[in-house]
Amino acid sequence: MDRKRKMLILEFIFLLVICTLNKQMLVGFIWVILHEAVHILVANKFGLRLNSFKIHITGAGTEIDDIDDLSENRKLILYVSGPLFNFVSAMVLLFLKSEYGLNVESSIWINLGLLFFNMLPAYPLDGVRIYEILLSKKILYKKAKKLLVRASFMVAAFIMIGFLLTIYIHKVNISLLLASVLLTYTTFLENEKTIYIIMGSIVRKSRRLISDGYIENKSISVYYKRDLIKVLSLVDRNKFNSFFVLDDDMRLLGIIYEDELIKTLKESGNMTLEELLVSKKNKKD
């Protein structure tokens, strides 16, 4: 048995011992595991591999390889599957309670709580990934990311306020503190890696092009004095981007494609579009 599996079993046993001291905590933990299991099943259905499954004191989490290789619709299905499972479970349990008088009230509230919490616009929850995909269809990816990072920090702040209120009323809920710290830390990480997500998307686009046989295009007209870093922020990570470079009189000076943009940034660093076009012309001459 490898080290990862041993650690997983030890973590599970440790949490099981803690949960046996509190029946409701055990029930909640089981529903969290089932929520993550649904994500894993859907990912397997789409041909993705499970990278890791982590069990910790704040719950559980899955890391699935190559999610960004999926189409936007499949990503939505994957992220929605967990919260949808909790909603359906709550409705089924509510029916069983009303029809047969089963004592499942705690499970109903736990599922509704998981549904609400996971649909919050905060990293790394399912909800923020869903909103990220939907917003990116309407506005630029970087703008969508910026809005959601702000929303995520706000959610973390509200949860921290909730924790402080529990101290004030002498009913301390340490899970609120842990949740706030986790959301804040993850949001910082997401904010830092936005530009790398955009730059790395070209590899995934290439895979999708080979897999599906096509990829959608997007063209944007940009001012020739803009620098490449700012132009990079306009890249739609789900489409192949073309940039029509215009001068002050709206004359077309040239066309820059996203692969050329990224290659120039890697090899020559940041410069204006005007400088890039001059450099291209000099190479031809």
N, C-alpha and C positions, 0 to 999 in steps of 0.2 A: 504493500500500500504506500503511495507516495505521500510526501510531506503535506501537500495541499489538502488531500482527503483526510489525513489524520487531524489537521487543524480544524477542518470543517466539522468533523465528528465531535471533537473536543468542545468547540464553540457551541454546537447544538446541544450537547449534554449539559454544559454549563448553564445555558439559557433555559433548558428544560427544567433543571433543578430550581432555578429562580422562579420560573413560571408556575411550578407546582405549589409554591407558597401563595400564589394569587391566581385563582381559577380564571378570572376575567382576563388577566394578562396572558394566560396560556391560550385562551380562545382567540384573543386578538392576534397573538403571534401566529397561530395556525392560519388565520385569514390573510395575514400579510404574506406568508409563504405561498398560499394558494394564488394570491394576486400576482406574485412574481412567476409562479409556475405557468400561469396563462400567457404571460409575455414570452416565456421560453418556448412554449408549445407553438405559438404563432410564429416566432422567429424560425423555429425548425421547419415549419410549414413553408416558409419563404426561402429555405435553403441556407439559413445563417447558422453559425456555430456559436455555442455558449463559450465565452472566454473565461468567466468566473462567476461564481455564485457566492455572495458574502453574507454571513449571518453575524450580526453584531447587536449590541445592547439597545440600539435605537431602531432595530428592525432587520430588514434584509434588502439586498440589492443585487441586480444582475448586470453583468457586462457582456454585451453581445458584439461579436466581430462584424465589421463591414455593414453596419446599418445604413451608412450613407450611400451604399451601392444600390439601395432599394429606390424604387420610384416614390414620388411624393405620396401617392395614394396608399401604397403599401406601408410606408412609414406611419401614416395616419392610423391605419388599421392596427399596426403593432403597438403604437402608443395608447390608442383608445381602448385596446383589448382589456387591459388591467382594470381601469375605472368602470368599464362596461360590465365586466364580470362582477364587481362589487355592487353595481346598481341592480343587475338581474338577480343576484343572490339575495339582496335586501328585499326585493319584491316577492321572490319565491318564499322566503322565510316569513314575510308579513302575511302572505296567503295561508301558509301552514299554521301560523299562530291564530289567525281569525277563524279558520275552518276547523282546525283540530285541537286548538288550545295548547299547542306545544310551547314550552318555555324557551323561546329563542330570542327574547327581546334584546339581550346583550349582543347577540350576533347581528341583529338588525341594525342596532346603533353603531356597532363597530364597522360594518360595511358602509353605512352612510357616512361615517366619519372618514374612512379611507377614501371614499369617492370624493368627498369635499376637499380633503387635504391634497390628494393627488391632482386635482384639477386646478389648484392654485397656480398663478403665474409666477412660479419661483423655481429656480434651478436647485436640484436636478430632477424635479418631479415631472410626471407624465404631462401634466397640463401645459407647462411652459413649452415643451417640445411640440405639442399640438398647435398652440398659438403661434409658435415660431414658423411652422409650415404654412398655416393659414395666412398670417400677416405677410410672409415673403411672396405670396401670390399677388398681393396688392401693392406693396411697397418694396424698396430695395432691402436686401438681406441685412446689410449693416444697420439700416435705420430700424428694422424690426428687432434686431438683436439689442440695439441701444435702448429701445423702449422697454423690452422685456427685462433687461438687466436692471433698469430703474425700478420696474414693478417688483422684481425679485428682492431687491434691497428693501423696498417698502414693506413687503410681506414679512421679511425677516425682522424688521423694526417693530411691526405690530405684534408679532409673536413675542418679542423681547419685552414689549410693554405689558403683554398678557402675563409673562413670567413675573415681572416686577409687581403687578397687581396681586398675584398669588402670595407674594411675600408680605404685601401690605395687609392682606386679610388673614395672614397666618395659616395658609393652606398651600405651602410651597409645592409647585409642580415642576420638578427638575427636567421633565421631558420637553417642556416648552423652551427651556434654556438650551438644551442639546439641539433641538430642532432649529432654533434661531442661529446658533453658531454654525451648524452644518450648512444651512441655506446661505448664510453670509459668505462662508469660506468657498463654497462651490460657485457662487455668483462671481466672486473675485476671479476665480480660475477661468470661468467662461468668458468674462470680459477681457482677460489678458490674451486668450487664444483666438479671438474672433478673426484677426488678420491671417493667422496660420490656417484656420478652417477654410478661408477663401482661397488661399494659395494652394492648399492641398486638394481642393475640389477638382482640379484639372485631371488628376490621376483617376479619380472616381468617375468623372465624365467619360474618360477614355474607356474604362471598363464597361460603362453603360452603353456607350456607342457600339462596342464590339458585341455586347450581350443582346441589345435590342435592335441593333442595325440602324439606329437613327438617334438624333438628339435635337431638341428644339433650339432655335437661335434667338438672340436678342441683340438689337442694335440701339446705340445711344449716341447722340451728337454731343461732343464735348469741346470746350474752349481750348485753343492751342497752348495757352499759358499755364494750364493745369499741370501739376506734377503727377508722376506715375503712381505714387502712393495714394493720392486722392482719387485717381481714376480707378485704382484697384478696389477701392471701397464701393464702387458702382457695379462691380461684377456680380451677376446673378449666378450663384453657385450651382444652379440646376440647369443652366442653359449655356450654350456656347456664345460668348459675347464678342461683338464687333463695335469698335468706337470710331465714329466719323469725326475727324478733327476739323474744326471750323475756325476761321480767323474772325477779326472784328467785323468784317463785311459779310459774314455768313458764307464765305467761299470755302469749298471743300479742299483742304490741303492734303489729305491722305486718310487712309484707313489703318487702324491698329487693331490687331486681333489679340484676344486674351493670352494665348500661348506666347506670343511675341512680347506682350507686356510683362508677364511673369519672368520670362527668360532674361529680359533686359534688366529687371530689378535684381535678379540673382547674380548676373555677370557684371553689370556696370553700375548698379546702385540707382538711387533716385535721380530723376531729371525731369524736365518739362517735356510735354508732347512735342513742342516745337523743336527742342534739342534732339529728340529721338528721330523725328522725321529728317532733320538735317544730317544726322549720323547715318541713317539709312541711305540717303541720297549720295553721301560721300563714298560709302562702300560700293554703291553701284558704279560710280564714276571711276 
